[in-house]
Amino acid sequence: MRQGKLGRDVGARRALLRSLVTNLFLYNRIETTEAKAKAMRPVAERLITKARKGNLHNTRLAAAYLTSPEALKKLFEEIGPKFVERPGGYTRIMKTGMRRGDAAPMAMIELVGFEPVAVKEGKKEKKAAAPKKVAEKKAEPKAKSPLKKAEAPKKTMVKKAGTKVPAAKKAPVSGEK
């Protein structure tokens, strides 16, 4: 049985780790599975060590790995200088329990000594505003014109003999009312 590969091929695994490390540097704390947190820890710590040195060569190496210029800037301007005196152990993994859907063990990985960055609430506000509009529409009764009801033909079913009989309503599917 294969171990330590996160169930992905090389390219997908590398892309996953790049994304996780970039988000760790942007938000200072992320929640993921324990296996992913343990796999990304050495990658993040190597990049922080490069940021501690802070020379051009290490900056370019980190830029080749990270997916966001904001993360690179934060790594070399905030994170690296803060850990100059620290000999290692820049990240902390804390187990948070099991994921509800598949019972995967979850963990929180964070940078030691940093407060988590608040996530922007823009998307949630848009989603919250949409149901209010729907509720307003439901509150207003729609005026139906009597002509449309009179004009609508009744559904009929043709028997083989040629006589027309009104169509019966469909039987409700189990679970419907």
Residue pairs with C-beta under 8 A, 6 or more apart in sequence:
4 39
5 13
6 13
6 16
6 35
6 36
6 39
8 16
16 36
17 39
17 40
17 43
18 65
18 66
18 67
19 67
20 30
20 32
20 36
20 40
21 40
21 43
21 44
21 47
21 65
21 66
22 66
22 67
22 68
22 71
23 30
23 71
24 30
24 40
24 44
24 91
24 109
24 110
24 111
25 44
25 47
25 66
25 71
25 74
25 75
25 79
25 111
26 68
26 70
26 71
26 74
26 117
27 116
27 117
27 119
28 110
28 111
28 114
28 115
28 116
28 117
29 108
29 109
29 110
29 111
29 114
29 116
30 108
30 109
30 110
31 96
31 106
31 107
31 108
31 109
32 40
32 106
32 107
32 109
33 99
33 104
33 105
33 106
33 107
34 93
34 95
34 105
34 106
34 107
35 105
37 93
37 107
37 108
37 109
38 93
38 107
40 109
41 91
41 93
41 109
43 65
44 90
44 91
44 109
45 88
45 89
45 90
45 91
47 62
47 65
47 66
47 75
48 75
48 79
48 80
48 83
48 90
49 88
50 58
50 59
50 61
50 62
50 80
51 58
51 62
51 75
51 76
51 79
51 80
51 83
52 80
52 81
52 83
52 84
53 80
54 76
54 80
54 81
59 72
59 76
62 72
62 75
62 76
63 69
63 72
66 72
66 75
79 90
79 111
79 114
82 113
82 114
83 90
86 112
89 112
90 111
90 112
91 109
91 110
91 111
91 112
92 109
92 110
92 111
92 112
93 107
93 108
93 109
94 107
94 108
94 109
94 110
95 105
95 106
95 107
96 106
96 107
96 108
97 105
97 106
98 104
98 105
98 106
99 105
99 106
110 116
154 166
154 167
155 166
155 167
156 164
156 165
156 166
156 167
157 164
157 165
157 166
157 167
157 168
158 164
159 165
